[in-house]
């Protein structure tokens, strides 16, 4: 059993180590405004996704995105997937793409008719969750997802691998743009910002991935104008 003094000593040591990770800010001249992401938003978004522990794949069109999705399904050994209902996924032809390798598709309509216990069993058995997003933030590599029927937050949380398909027109430079588009008068009941795979850190600064959600985060970026 750890004594009180020993526990406090550990806390002090961890706090001291944590100080080395502090951000040191420099004063910003008054004439400089907020810039956000610059350059090609697809390339910047993909670079940020990779930087935060995800893996981004920039593809030329939806047909190539479908082939990349098949590759990720094989990587996950997927036999079933919990999926959003979304226009991007419809254009991708998700139903047909999953049917080809025999991956069972569980979306809002398929799950709604099941008893609660059976619905939970189906969800827990899924190896991947497949979504799109409302917006993607280039500056931070973040997915912005508004929960609604057919686009539940659970699809991005419950499976070991989360795969998101994002089109160029969904990418915005920074969070300020998202706040402007959401509008205070039409906020959904839940807005989730996803930046990287699930992570948690303990008092000893040991970072662990995949404890409270997907350990693998893959984003297919369709760079088609």
C-alpha positions as CSV (number, residue, x, y, z in Angstrom):
1,X,0.0,0.0,0.0
2,X,1.4,3.4,-1.0
3,X,1.7,5.9,1.8
4,X,0.3,9.4,1.6
5,X,3.8,10.8,1.6
6,X,4.8,8.5,-1.2
7,X,1.8,9.3,-3.3
8,X,2.4,13.1,-2.9
9,X,6.0,12.6,-3.8
10,X,4.9,10.9,-7.1
11,X,2.5,13.7,-7.8
12,X,5.2,16.3,-7.3
13,X,7.6,14.4,-9.6
14,X,5.0,14.1,-12.3
15,X,4.1,17.8,-12.1
16,X,7.8,18.7,-12.4
17,X,8.2,16.5,-15.5
18,X,5.0,18.0,-16.9
19,X,6.4,21.6,-16.8
20,X,8.8,20.7,-19.6
21,X,5.7,20.3,-21.9
22,X,4.4,23.8,-21.2
23,X,3.8,26.1,-24.2
24,X,5.9,29.3,-24.1
25,X,4.0,32.1,-25.8
26,X,5.5,35.1,-27.4
27,X,3.7,38.4,-27.5
28,X,1.9,38.9,-30.8
29,X,2.0,42.4,-32.4
30,X,-1.3,44.1,-32.4
31,X,-1.3,44.5,-36.2
32,X,-1.2,40.7,-36.8
33,X,-4.7,39.1,-36.9
34,X,-5.7,35.4,-36.7
35,X,-4.5,33.6,-39.8
36,X,-5.6,30.0,-39.5
37,X,-4.6,27.4,-42.2
38,X,-3.1,28.6,-45.4
39,X,-2.2,27.0,-48.7
40,X,-3.9,23.9,-50.0
41,X,-6.5,22.9,-47.4
42,X,-6.5,19.2,-48.4
43,X,-2.8,18.8,-48.0
44,X,-2.7,20.8,-44.8
45,X,-5.6,18.8,-43.3
46,X,-4.0,15.5,-44.2
47,X,-0.6,16.5,-42.8
48,X,-2.3,17.5,-39.5
49,X,-4.2,14.2,-39.3
50,X,-0.9,12.4,-39.6
51,X,0.7,14.6,-37.0
52,X,-1.9,13.9,-34.3
53,X,-1.6,10.1,-34.7
54,X,-4.1,9.3,-37.4
55,X,-3.3,8.2,-41.0
56,X,-4.6,10.3,-43.9
57,X,-4.9,9.1,-47.5
58,X,-5.4,11.8,-50.1
59,X,-7.0,10.4,-53.2
60,X,-8.1,11.9,-56.5
61,X,-11.7,10.8,-56.7
62,X,-14.4,8.6,-55.1
63,X,-13.5,5.6,-57.1
64,X,-10.0,5.6,-55.7
65,X,-11.4,6.3,-52.3
66,X,-13.4,3.1,-52.6
67,X,-10.3,1.1,-53.3
68,X,-8.6,2.7,-50.3
69,X,-11.6,1.8,-48.2
70,X,-11.3,-1.9,-49.2
71,X,-7.6,-1.8,-48.2
72,X,-8.5,-0.5,-44.8
73,X,-11.3,-3.0,-44.3
74,X,-8.8,-5.8,-45.0
75,X,-6.3,-4.2,-42.6
76,X,-9.0,-4.3,-39.9
77,X,-10.1,-7.8,-40.8
78,X,-13.6,-6.4,-40.9
79,X,-16.6,-8.6,-41.0
80,X,-19.1,-5.9,-39.9
81,X,-19.2,-2.1,-39.8
82,X,-21.3,0.4,-38.1
83,X,-22.0,3.2,-40.6
84,X,-23.4,6.6,-41.0
85,X,-26.2,7.5,-43.4
86,X,-24.6,10.4,-45.3
87,X,-24.7,11.9,-48.8
88,X,-20.9,11.5,-49.1
89,X,-21.1,7.8,-48.3
90,X,-24.0,7.5,-50.7
91,X,-21.9,9.0,-53.5
92,X,-19.1,6.7,-52.6
93,X,-21.4,3.7,-53.0
94,X,-20.7,2.4,-49.5
95,X,-23.4,-0.3,-49.5
96,X,-21.9,-1.9,-52.6
97,X,-18.3,-1.5,-51.4
98,X,-19.1,-3.3,-48.2
99,X,-21.2,-6.0,-49.9
100,X,-18.3,-7.0,-52.3
101,X,-16.0,-8.4,-49.5
102,X,-19.0,-9.6,-47.5
103,X,-18.8,-7.0,-44.7
104,X,-22.1,-6.6,-42.9
105,X,-23.4,-3.0,-42.8
106,X,-25.1,-1.8,-39.7
107,X,-26.7,1.7,-40.0
108,X,-29.6,3.5,-38.4
109,X,-32.2,1.7,-40.4
110,X,-30.7,-1.8,-39.9
111,X,-30.3,-1.3,-36.2
112,X,-33.6,0.3,-35.5
113,X,-35.7,-2.9,-35.9
114,X,-33.5,-4.9,-33.5
115,X,-34.2,-5.4,-29.7
116,X,-31.9,-3.4,-27.6
117,X,-29.7,-6.3,-26.4
118,X,-29.3,-7.6,-29.9
119,X,-28.5,-4.1,-31.2
120,X,-25.7,-3.7,-28.6
121,X,-24.3,-7.1,-29.6
122,X,-24.1,-6.1,-33.2
123,X,-22.4,-2.8,-32.5
124,X,-19.9,-4.3,-30.1
125,X,-18.9,-6.9,-32.8
126,X,-18.1,-4.3,-35.4
127,X,-14.4,-4.0,-36.3
128,X,-14.8,-0.6,-38.0
129,X,-16.9,2.5,-37.8
130,X,-17.4,4.4,-41.1
131,X,-18.5,8.0,-41.1
132,X,-18.1,11.3,-43.0
133,X,-18.3,14.6,-41.1
134,X,-20.0,17.9,-41.1
135,X,-16.7,19.8,-41.5
136,X,-13.0,19.1,-41.3
137,X,-10.6,21.7,-39.9
138,X,-7.4,22.0,-41.8
139,X,-5.4,23.9,-39.2
140,X,-5.7,21.1,-36.6
141,X,-6.7,17.9,-38.5
142,X,-10.0,17.8,-36.7
143,X,-13.3,16.3,-37.7
144,X,-16.4,18.2,-36.6
145,X,-19.4,15.9,-36.3
146,X,-23.0,16.9,-35.3
147,X,-25.0,14.0,-33.9
148,X,-28.4,13.4,-35.4
149,X,-30.5,10.3,-36.3
150,X,-28.5,8.2,-38.8
151,X,-25.3,10.0,-37.9
152,X,-24.8,9.0,-34.3
153,X,-21.6,9.7,-32.4
154,X,-21.4,6.0,-31.5
155,X,-20.2,5.2,-35.1
156,X,-16.9,7.1,-34.4
157,X,-16.4,5.6,-30.9
158,X,-17.4,2.0,-30.5
159,X,-15.2,0.1,-33.1
160,X,-11.4,-0.4,-32.9
161,X,-10.9,1.5,-36.1
162,X,-12.7,4.7,-37.2
163,X,-12.7,5.4,-40.9
164,X,-13.9,8.8,-42.1
165,X,-14.4,9.8,-45.7
166,X,-14.0,13.6,-46.3
167,X,-14.5,15.5,-49.5
168,X,-12.5,18.7,-50.3
169,X,-15.6,21.0,-50.0
170,X,-16.1,19.9,-46.3
171,X,-12.6,21.2,-45.3
172,X,-12.5,24.7,-43.8
173,X,-9.3,26.6,-42.6
174,X,-10.0,26.8,-38.9
175,X,-12.4,26.5,-36.0
176,X,-13.6,30.1,-36.3
177,X,-15.2,29.1,-39.7
178,X,-17.0,26.2,-38.0
179,X,-18.3,28.4,-35.2
180,X,-19.6,30.9,-37.8
181,X,-21.3,28.2,-39.8
182,X,-22.9,26.5,-36.8
183,X,-24.5,29.7,-35.5
184,X,-25.7,30.1,-32.0
185,X,-29.4,29.8,-33.0
186,X,-29.2,26.3,-34.6
187,X,-26.7,24.4,-32.5
188,X,-27.4,20.6,-32.5
189,X,-27.7,18.7,-29.2
190,X,-24.2,17.3,-29.6
191,X,-21.1,18.5,-31.5
192,X,-18.0,16.3,-31.4
193,X,-14.5,17.4,-32.4
194,X,-12.2,14.5,-33.1
195,X,-8.5,15.1,-33.4
196,X,-6.5,11.8,-33.6
197,X,-7.3,8.4,-32.2
198,X,-8.6,8.0,-28.6
199,X,-5.9,8.8,-26.1
200,X,-5.6,9.0,-22.3
201,X,-2.7,9.9,-20.0
202,X,-2.2,9.0,-16.4
203,X,-0.4,10.9,-13.6
204,X,3.0,9.6,-14.7
205,X,2.5,11.1,-18.2
206,X,2.2,7.6,-19.8
207,X,0.1,8.1,-23.0
208,X,-2.1,5.2,-24.0
209,X,-4.0,4.9,-27.2
210,X,-7.4,3.2,-27.8
211,X,-8.6,2.9,-24.2
212,X,-11.9,4.9,-24.5
213,X,-12.4,4.7,-28.2
214,X,-10.8,3.7,-31.5
215,X,-7.0,3.1,-31.4
216,X,-6.8,3.4,-35.2
217,X,-8.0,6.6,-36.9
218,X,-8.0,6.6,-40.7
219,X,-9.2,9.5,-42.9
220,X,-9.7,9.2,-46.7
221,X,-9.5,12.7,-48.2
222,X,-11.2,13.0,-51.6
223,X,-9.3,15.8,-53.4
224,X,-11.7,16.2,-56.2
225,X,-12.7,19.7,-57.2
